[in-house]
Structure formats: C-alpha cells, structure tokens
Amino acid sequence: MLAVCTTILSALSASKVLGRLDWIVPAISGLATLSTTLLSQTNTQKMWVQSRNIAQQFQMELFLYLQSSGEYDSGQDESENLKLFSKRLIEVWSQVQDTWSQQVSSGK
C-alpha cells in the first residue's frame, strides 16, 4: 500500500502538481522503507512459539521420566530409563535442529 502511494506521489511530484507539498514524497518513502524493515525483522513471535514448543517437549519428557510412565514404564532399571531419557532428548533436539536448518536454507 505504501509502495503504491509512494509511486503515485512521485509521479505527482514530478509533474509539479503537489506544489509546496513535495516533502510528502520523501516522508511516504521513508515510512514504506521503515515498514518493510520492521516487517522483515519481526520473526520474534514465530521464534518464541517454536522455543516454547521445544521447552514443552522437554518438560513432557522430564515429567514422563520422573513419573516412570509412558516409554519409561517398561520395567527397566534406572540406568536404562536414564539412557532412554537422554536418547529422547537428543531426538527432540535433532528434530528441532533439522527444522531450523531447513528454515535457514529456504530463507524463511
């Protein structure tokens, strides 16, 4: 929207229709540039949601491990459960790493 306004105002400015209002063109151009920059830098919400999902996955695994439930309720001894817990955390971490590398390589 701002880009369209800038183009129209630039054309009007070049034809001297704006007269004393020539300052509008640089102002609108600046707003368009600022808006574009801010929009490209606001991935923080998406990153926060992803981080929160990872934290919840880790918390779920910790809960299951501490309660000896889910996959940890197979009658194994504590050392086997600890190995399984470590393995599950590494799987979650690897999955997140793969997702992150795909996003980076695709430029999202």
Secondary structure, DSSP 8 states (H G I E B T S, - for coil): -HHHHHHHHHHHHHTT-SGGGTTHHHHHHHHHHHHHHHHHH--HHHHHHHHHHHHHHHHHHHHHHHHT-GGG-SS--HHHHHHHHHHHHHHHHHHHHHHHHHHHHHT-
